Each structure stands twice: as C-alpha cells, then as structure tokens.
Amino acid sequence: MAAFYQASVFCFDRLLRIESSFYHEQWLMDGRPVGPFTWARQGEVAFRLRSVDSLGSFVRCYVLWTFSAPAWLRGDLSAHRFLSAARILFVIGIYMQYFMMTLM
C-alpha cells in the first residue's frame, strides 16, 4: 500500500522538477514547492530550512493537482504523464488500502 503512495509522491516530485526547470515563473507563484525526494538530495542546511515552506507548497499542489491540472501542465506531454502516473498510483493506493481493510 505505502509503496503506491510513495511512488505517487516520487512522480509528483519529478513533476515539480519539470515545473521549476521549464516553468520557473509559475513555480515561483506556486510557492516554490519542493518534493521530499528533491529535498533529501540537497545537503545544504540553508536549503533545508528554506524548504519547510516549500514542502507545505508541495502538499498544497499535490492535493490541488490531484483533482485539477494547472494550465501550464496541460500543454506539456512529459509533465502530463507524470501527473497521470501520480494520480493512478494514488488511486491504486486508496483501493489497496480499502481492500486490505475489508479483509480484516
């Protein structure tokens, strides 16, 4: 179960890297969201302290984009694939969690 959620977050982390690299202005307006995998890769203390707010932005974007894709993303095939994968993995995680609960 948790593996599906983790894979979903990994895909979303990759999506945020695309946004920060190719849609930088939009990334800044979204609050500079940084995913947990990107955050763990950066070793600087200053980056970690600055990233507390960025992780909050990550959660906000993750929840919002699960239900509605932003305009910049709709035109980018690679980004759209990562969002689709994140959504599918999230739904599978929910389904598996429900399935496991019904077995108990």
N, C-alpha and C positions, 0 to 999 in steps of 0.2 A: 504494500500500500504506500508506504512512505517513499519508496523508490519512484513511484509515478509522480508524486508531488515534487520530489527533488529534481526529477528530470524536467518537469514543467518549469520550475524556477530556473534551471540551467538554460532552457530555451529562451526564457524571458530575459535572462542576463545577457545572452547573445543579442537579443533584440535591442536592448539598451545600448550595447556597444555599437550597433549599427546606427542608432539614433545619435549617439554622441559623436560619431565619426563623420556621418554624412548629412545629418540634420541638426547641426550643433545649436543653432538659434532655438529650435524647438525644444531640444534637450535642456537648454538653459531655462526656457519658460516652464518646463515641466518640473523644475526644482533640482536639476542635476541628479536624477536618480541613478544610483549605482547598485547593481545586484550583488548578492553575497559572494558570488564566485569571483567577480572583479575585485571586490573589497578585500577578499582574502589574498589575492595575488599581489596587491600593493602592500609593501612592507613599511612604508613611512608612517611615523606616529602622527604627523600633521594630517596625512591623508585619512587616517582612521578617525581622528577627532572631527574632521570636516564631514566625514561620511555618515555620521549619525543622522543628520538631517537628510542626506541623500538616500539612506536606507528607508527612511519614512516616506520619501517621494517614490521609492521603488514599490512599496506596499500600495500606495495610492494608485500609481499607474497600473500595477498588476491587477488590482480589483476593477478599476475602470475599464481597462483594455480587454479584460476577460469578456465583457459584455458589449463593448463598442470600440472599434478600431479608430484611432485618430486619422485625420485626413492625410498626413504625410505618409502614413504606413500603407494606405490603400494603393498607392502608385508604385510601391517597391516590392517586387516579387519575392526577393530573398527575405525581407523583413516580414512579409505576409506569411511566408512558410513557417518562420519561427513562431509567430503568434498563433497560427493554426495548430502547430505541434504542441505549444504550451497549453492551449485550450483543450485539445484532445486528451493530453496526458492528465490534466486536471480533472476532466470528467471521468476518465477511467479510474483515477484515484478515488473519486467520490463513489463510483459504482462498486469498486472493490471493497471500500470501507463498509458500504451498505450490505454487500453480500456477506462479508465476514461477520457482521453484527447479526444477520439473520441465522447464521449457523450456530450461534451460541444459545 
